[in-house]
Amino acid sequence: MADTTELKNHVSQKRPLLAQSLMDSSEPEPTSRVLVIYTGGTIGMKTNDNGVYEPKEDFLVNKLRTLPMFHDKEYAESHFAEDEEDFLVMPPKEFLGVRSKQGHQKGRRVMYRIMEYKPLLDSSNMMMTDWGKIASDLYDHYDHYDGFVVLHGTDTMAYTASALSFMCENLGKTIILTGSQIPIFEVRSDGRDNFLSSLIMAGLYNIPEVLVCFDNKILRGNRTIKNDAGSFAAFISPNLPPIATLEIRISVDWSAVFRAPGTEKFRVHTNMCQNVGLLRMFPGITTQTVRGFLQPPMQGVVLQTYGAGNAPDNRPDLLNVLKEASNIGVIIINITQCTRGCVMTSYATGKALEDSGVICGGDMTPEAALTKLSYVLSKETWTLEKKRKFVKRNLRGEMTVVAKENITILDFELIETVARALSVSSTEEVKKLRDALYPSLMCAAAQTGDNQALEKLRSLGGNFSSHNQDGRTALHVACREGHVSTVQYLLHQGASVHVKDCNGITPLLDAIKGKHMSIIRLLMKTGAILTLKPFVLAMELCCAAAMEDIETLQAFRSAGADLNEMDYDKRTALHVAVDTECKRSVHFLLDNGASWTLQDIFGNTALDCAKKRNSREIIEMIEKKEQEASLNTENGT
Ligand SMILES: NC(=O)C[C@H](N)C(=O)O
């Protein structure tokens, strides 16, 4: 064993060395490793002797090594270890143009290795087995790389991206598919930007999804469609905004990023079911065509219908064929032929399909619907029921989850948790969920007069005009509960005093019911008006008069109510107050302009009623008012 002097020497020699190595600027900077799986496509093609584009072996990687924007030769020579020789390295961060404020892994060099497939394929030649090969390679190299880029032809890129999104289970790293419309080494090419952007995103950002990078946008792969054969903006994502945009700044919509729930490890599912198909409806499609299409071994069909998911409901022949197929276990998904929008069952023609066992595919693209079917159907251990259930479910952010409007929740902190639990995966969905939850949350906050909570909800995008399932807004509730400062706050934020709930109740009526005078005044000042029908108002007044509820009479009065309003029998509150001998009501009504001369349908005035009842005190009160009135007339006041 070493003696103490030896140990001391060892420590004194080692310590400064260790400290030095941590601080030495000549040490390699941290790196991100990206694996580029090069499958083919225009991006790496060359014109052949016949003057047409063709992929060429080893052409891409050798050429890239000569381009400084793709490979920092000097750095590679001085820094790469022996086993890193086949890597390329991007220029230092100062030259990458990454200016986003957050989210990326700062200061990393992006190293990448290109794994070239043999043969390289035009993507039109790809098969489902090629998706399996890509998925397997992703799995095999998953632990050794930070991110992945798949160079791919554009023609079937949306299919591959959709398929990979399902095949990659519990994905935790970025996978980006890209390609180009013009080969990367032509003078004009979209390939350089697309590839460089993909390397940067895959190397520096953790967006654990299968994405497509094209034309300075990062789109969720299973939402994409190749939409333009000739444009650099070849892909669209019609039902979901880009996850990220690469402009002067790189902006990532982090709230839209889909994250696999759970704690399971990454794995891939490679044996996709090939017995699937796309069937596009057209007017006059024959039953034989549909029947033929649905014949075994067909296991799953994506039915592209009209508009919001409609097919003829006057064709029992057709519907029967679909029903028969569904009954024997063929899974049929209904998606729209429209590029944008989703399938709903708001038309009888759409409902008829649903009744035939066809599953609503929401806003899935044809590519996503087809590959989802292929994925789900290949799960051999799943029952048919489970497969149908999973087809309906949002598995990888491929469809928009519409939150049910009547969700209620009491805890403000739960919104994000709920969003996660529902696999909410896009800004659109989060907005929908928020719209469903916020009104209830705002009403709950208003109930307790919690202005801070209201302000928090507002800052998170809450809209004070939104109402809960009973049509009630935060203002209704605050008015009913009598929280003056909350009402003030809400009015200040533009909450409407005119909105009516499902029962036609306005915030003003709520304040009257709650007998909150200062709130009534505040609402009146803001332009609120009493919206009750005259006879309904009269009945309210009569009731209050009969119950000697002076506060309610006062509240109505402050809200501008005419105290002489008549009910069905043309009776006023004063008639009722007299007949019920509620002296305080009579007093209040007389003091506030109630007329003792109005006749009901029986020809009686309030004074007549008092005389009939021989209510002396009341007669006196009325007569006193009569005298005051005649004096005032004489004095001209
Ligand atoms: N732009 C392209 O990549 C088109 C090519 N035909 C392909 O899909 O491989």
The ligand as an ORCA input file, in Angstrom:
! r2SCAN-3c Opt
* xyz 0 1
  N     -37.899     14.980    -54.921
  C     -37.813     13.670    -54.829
  O     -37.120     13.184    -53.967
  C     -38.595     12.844    -55.783
  C     -38.057     11.470    -56.055
  N     -38.788     10.874    -57.112
  C     -38.199     10.567    -54.850
  O     -39.213     10.554    -54.208
  O     -37.291      9.824    -54.568
*
